[in-house]
Amino acid sequence: MSSEDPPPVYDGEDFPYWKIRIETYLEAVDENLYTAAVKGFPEIVKKDASTPAEQQYEKFNAKARNILFRGLGKDVFN
């Protein structure tokens, strides 16, 4: 699975089913995306002096957010 495969889209019905599918999708693309979405990473203390690990956390958060937004139908997103 790659990030080029479309994520499962939530259309407003059967949230528990979609939740399991989107979590599995995130984990299949990159385990760190799953962690970003489900568990989270430590908060960055100094944004202007972030460590390389913290910069990676920000990238994983952004990628996970992007996939989650792509996985919402327009009606649900609005």
N, C-alpha and C positions, 0 to 999 in steps of 0.2 A: 504494500500500500504506500502511496506517496501523497504529498500535499496537493498533487495535481488531480487526484481522484476527488470527486465532489463529496462533501460531508453529508450525512443524513440530514434532511431538512425537517424541522419541526413546524407542523402546520396548525398547531393549536390543539391537537387531540393526542391523547395517550402519551402524556409527558414521561411517565416512568419508562416506557419502551424507548422513546427517543433518547432519554438520559443515558441509558445503558449503551445504546448504539453510539452516541457522540463520545462518551468516555472511551469506549473501545477504539473508535476512530482516532482520537487524539493519541492514545497509547500506541497504536499501530504506526502512526506517522513518526512519533518521537516520544519516548517515555517522559521526557522533560516537559512536553506540552501537557500531558496528563497531569503531572505534578503541579504545573503552573495553574491549571484550571481547577483542579479538585482540592489540592492541599495548600498551594501557594508557596512562595519563597519568602525568606526573611526580607523585611523592609530595608531599603537602602537608606542609610543614615545620612551620608553626605553625598548628595546628588552631584556636586561639582568635583568630587574626588572618589568616585566609585571604583571599586576593585574590578579586575577582569571577570571574576565570578559574578559580581553584581551586574555587570554589563550583560553577561550571558542570561541572567535571570530576566532582565528587561526584554531581551530578544525573545525568550521563551514565552513571556507574558504577552507580548505583542502578537506572536504567531498564534498562540492559543485563542486570544481575543478575536483575531481575524477569522479563524476557523469557526468559532462559536457564532459570530455574526453572519457568516456565510451559511450556517446551519439553521438560521431562522428565516421562516417565510416573511415576506414584506408586511403582511397583516399582523403577524406576531411581533415583529420588530417595532412597528409603529405603536 
